[in-house]
């Protein structure tokens, strides 16, 4: 009898926790949440006398920069000061805010009608928040990379930082978001190990400490990074982007 009561109490507690998490998720997604248009970082930048390099962007709001004042504040554009010292850079973005990895595969890739030097994929946070398993994400990222390796010399998987640091996410939802974001970054890293032409941008290792300790790095929606947050991303991404733009490393150079 006592065991039955304990089991019932555990089930009730579990159901209560699920209800709390659902309510927190609904509040975070809808309560006083400002709407921002997608920004487009596409364009051609730098001296036309320098070697040309093209970059295709696929993914979600980490590329479209909701809450920023201009596309120049997006982390991709913030790297241009360094990139254009060596190359003329052409950026073409196919990203859209709120996109999930499945949408990258089914919608965004088909819009890329020519080849690129580098294709960057920054997606997975929206899937993580909705509970996609790491196994599912690996499979979809693998399919994305197979397609991208046919249209680009190098692929960058941007990984993920700690989504749980966003002030909009209350505890315990923030703790779950942190765990899922870590799994997302692991899925990106796992997929990158499948081919020497795929690079993993270690966002988790390089940006999480700053997002956990610095203040005033989120936009007014208290979820997406502001210009300072994007600068942290840009500083983390620059070495990997320079490596990708240099092209594949031959066996003799390794």
KAVEN-V631245 format. One record per backbone hydrogen bond with DSSP energy under -1.0 kcal/mol. NH is the residue of the N-H (numbers start at 1). CO is the residue of the C=O. Records with the same first field share a line. If there is no record, write none. Layout:
# KAVEN-V631245
NH = CO ; CO
This chain:
# KAVEN-V631245
5 = 1
6 = 2
7 = 3
8 = 4
9 = 5
10 = 6
11 = 7
12 = 8
13 = 9
14 = 10
15 = 11
16 = 12
17 = 13
18 = 14
19 = 15
20 = 16
21 = 17
22 = 18
23 = 19
24 = 20
25 = 21
26 = 22
27 = 23
28 = 24
29 = 25
30 = 26
31 = 27
33 = 30
39 = 64
43 = 91
45 = 89
50 = 47
53 = 88
55 = 90
56 = 118
57 = 92
58 = 120
60 = 122
63 = 60
64 = 60
65 = 61
68 = 65
73 = 70
74 = 71
78 = 74
80 = 77
82 = 79
83 = 79
84 = 80
85 = 82
86 = 83
87 = 83
88 = 51
89 = 45
90 = 53
91 = 43
92 = 55
94 = 57
96 = 59
99 = 96
104 = 100
105 = 101
106 = 102
107 = 103
108 = 103
109 = 104
111 = 108
112 = 109
116 = 151
118 = 54
119 = 154
120 = 56
121 = 156
122 = 58
128 = 124
129 = 125
131 = 128
132 = 127
137 = 133
138 = 134
139 = 135
140 = 136
141 = 137
142 = 138
143 = 139
144 = 140
145 = 141
146 = 142
147 = 143
148 = 144
149 = 145
150 = 147
151 = 148
152 = 148
153 = 116
154 = 117
155 = 197
156 = 119
157 = 199
158 = 121
163 = 161
165 = 162
166 = 163
168 = 222
169 = 166
174 = 170
176 = 172
177 = 173
178 = 174
179 = 175
180 = 176
181 = 177
182 = 178
183 = 179
184 = 180
185 = 181
186 = 182
187 = 183
188 = 184
189 = 185
190 = 186
191 = 187
192 = 188
193 = 189
194 = 191
195 = 192
198 = 195
199 = 155
201 = 157
203 = 201
206 = 202
207 = 203
208 = 204
211 = 207
212 = 208
214 = 210
219 = 224
222 = 219
226 = 217
230 = 226
231 = 227
232 = 228
233 = 229
234 = 230
235 = 231
236 = 232
237 = 233
238 = 234
241 = 237
242 = 238
243 = 239
244 = 240
245 = 241
246 = 242
247 = 244
253 = 250
